[in-house]
Amino acid sequence: MIVRRVLLSSLFVSALLAGATTHAQDPSPEVVIPPENVRFDYAQVLGVKPIYQVLRTSSMERVCDVSRSGESKLSRVGSSVKGRLTGNTTPEERKAGLSNCRMEPVAREFRRPIAYDVDYVYKGSKFRTRMARDPGNRLRVRVSITPHPHD
């Protein structure tokens, strides 16, 4: 019985090896990759829209109220005396007609372009891309032509 099992397993192994060798001898289909044909051309730019980054900052700055010429003499004298007593207003600020000076947080916002959305037309087809700079009125494009293999 043991002899029979060894004989069957050796037949099975030899059949597998024979099948593997016939499979290995089959020629594999060749894959041919056609070369890419590349050229450069120019497209007409239709529109450019800048994309902005918004930066916000705040700092403490000296802010003063402006004395109005329509104020009564008494109120101007009163605010001048108040400024001198509190020490908030410097002589230069008083001379410029400023009063009630104080430090306040002032918020500022800065916008800077970080990219550009460019709409362009090439050979009758419209396209959109995002670029790092404004291309102007024409855009250099890379045209690549590769034949499609038949399925």
HUUR-V750237 format. One record per backbone hydrogen bond with DSSP energy under -1.0 kcal/mol. CO is the residue of the C=O (numbers start at 1). NH is the residue of the N-H. E is the energy in kcal/mol with one decimal. If there is no record, write none. Layout:
# HUUR-V750237
co: {CO/CO}
nh: {NH/NH}
e: {E/E}
This chain:
# HUUR-V750237
co: {1/2/3/4/5/6/7/8/9/10/11/12/13/14/15/16/17/18/19/20/21/37/39/41/43/44/47/49/51/51/53/55/57/59/61/63/65/68/72/73/74/75/76/77/78/79/80/81/82/83/90/91/92/93/94/97/99/102/104/106/108/110/112/115/116/117/118/119/119/120/121/122/125/127/129/131/137/139/141/143/145}
nh: {5/6/7/8/9/10/11/12/13/14/15/16/17/18/19/20/21/22/23/24/25/145/143/141/139/121/119/117/114/115/112/110/108/106/104/102/99/71/76/77/78/79/80/81/82/83/84/85/86/87/94/95/96/98/97/67/65/63/61/59/57/55/53/51/131/49/129/46/47/127/44/125/122/120/118/116/45/43/41/39/37}
e: {-1.8/-2.1/-2.3/-2.4/-2.5/-2.2/-2.0/-2.3/-2.2/-2.2/-2.1/-2.1/-2.4/-2.3/-2.2/-2.3/-2.2/-2.0/-1.9/-2.2/-1.1/-2.8/-3.3/-2.9/-2.5/-2.5/-2.8/-2.9/-3.1/-1.2/-2.1/-3.1/-3.3/-3.2/-2.6/-2.4/-2.8/-1.2/-2.0/-2.5/-2.4/-2.4/-2.0/-2.6/-2.4/-2.3/-2.0/-2.4/-2.5/-1.5/-2.4/-2.3/-1.7/-3.1/-1.3/-3.4/-3.0/-3.4/-2.7/-1.9/-2.4/-3.3/-3.0/-3.1/-3.0/-2.6/-2.1/-3.0/-1.7/-3.1/-1.8/-1.9/-2.7/-2.5/-3.4/-2.5/-1.9/-2.9/-2.3/-2.4/-1.9}
